Amino acid sequence: MDIIGARASTFWKGKSIPPMAGGSLAPSFQKDVAIDRNLIWWMHDGHRALRVDNWKLVADEGEVWELYDLNNDRAESVDLSKSRPEKVKALERAWDRQLQRMIDTVSESD
């Protein structure tokens, strides 16, 4: 939206929409810059994921979490969830916190 100069809607079907979270990636399209991505969280159609530094936790709808070390496995081909259950739990807690923040933000905008 930043790139095309659009503004996010503030209402949908008579309900207010919370402001969009996060930051613009537009600077990365203008020149080679580092993007601070210490935490990226998303959920869409029941699919969910979280990236913290180079760790990525991801699950398809109704499936268990998979864990990837993007430093050593950019193709996400080796699921480390069984060998690193403590990392899965820590990242799952971070995902849950982000979900709760979104829920709280939506509740505040009603």
BAVOKE-423998 format. One line per 2 residues: number of its first residue (from 1); for each residue x, y, z of C-alpha. Coordinates in steps of 0.25 Angstrom, whole numbers. Example, Ala and Ser with C-alpha at 12.3 -4.5 7.8 and 13.67 -1.06 7.14 Angstrom:
<vexmis>
1) 49 -18 31; 55 -4 29
</vexmis>
This chain:
<vexmis>
1) 0 0 0; 12 9 3
3) 17 7 -11; 5 11 -18
5) 1 22 -9; -12 15 -4
7) -18 17 10; -24 5 18
9) -39 5 20; -43 8 34
11) -57 1 33; -62 -12 27
13) -77 -15 27; -80 -5 37
15) -68 -9 47; -56 -2 49
17) -43 -8 45; -30 -7 54
19) -18 0 48; -9 -9 40
21) 3 -14 48; 17 -15 43
23) 26 -6 34; 28 -3 19
25) 37 -12 11; 37 0 0
27) 52 4 4; 57 -10 0
29) 51 -8 -14; 59 5 -16
31) 73 1 -12; 79 -11 -5
33) 76 -9 10; 75 -18 22
35) 61 -21 26; 59 -22 41
37) 52 -35 43; 54 -39 57
39) 39 -44 57; 29 -46 46
41) 16 -52 49; 5 -56 40
43) -8 -64 39; -17 -66 27
45) -28 -76 24; -24 -84 36
47) -10 -85 32; 0 -79 42
49) 15 -75 43; 25 -67 51
51) 39 -64 48; 49 -59 58
53) 62 -56 54; 66 -68 45
55) 56 -78 51; 43 -80 45
57) 31 -87 51; 20 -91 41
59) 7 -99 41; -3 -102 30
61) -18 -101 35; -21 -112 45
63) -6 -117 45; 5 -117 55
65) 16 -107 55; 28 -109 47
67) 42 -103 50; 52 -98 41
69) 66 -92 42; 67 -82 31
71) 82 -80 33; 85 -94 29
73) 72 -98 21; 66 -87 13
75) 58 -97 5; 51 -101 18
77) 53 -116 15; 58 -121 28
79) 47 -120 39; 54 -118 53
81) 42 -119 61; 44 -132 67
83) 59 -130 70; 57 -116 76
85) 44 -116 83; 48 -105 93
87) 50 -96 81; 36 -100 76
89) 30 -96 90; 37 -83 91
91) 33 -79 77; 19 -84 79
93) 18 -75 91; 23 -63 83
95) 12 -66 72; 1 -67 83
97) 6 -54 88; 4 -47 74
99) -9 -54 72; -14 -48 86
101) -9 -34 82; -17 -35 69
103) -29 -39 77; -27 -28 87
105) -26 -18 76; -38 -23 68
107) -46 -22 82; -41 -8 84
109) -46 -3 71; -60 -9 72
</vexmis>
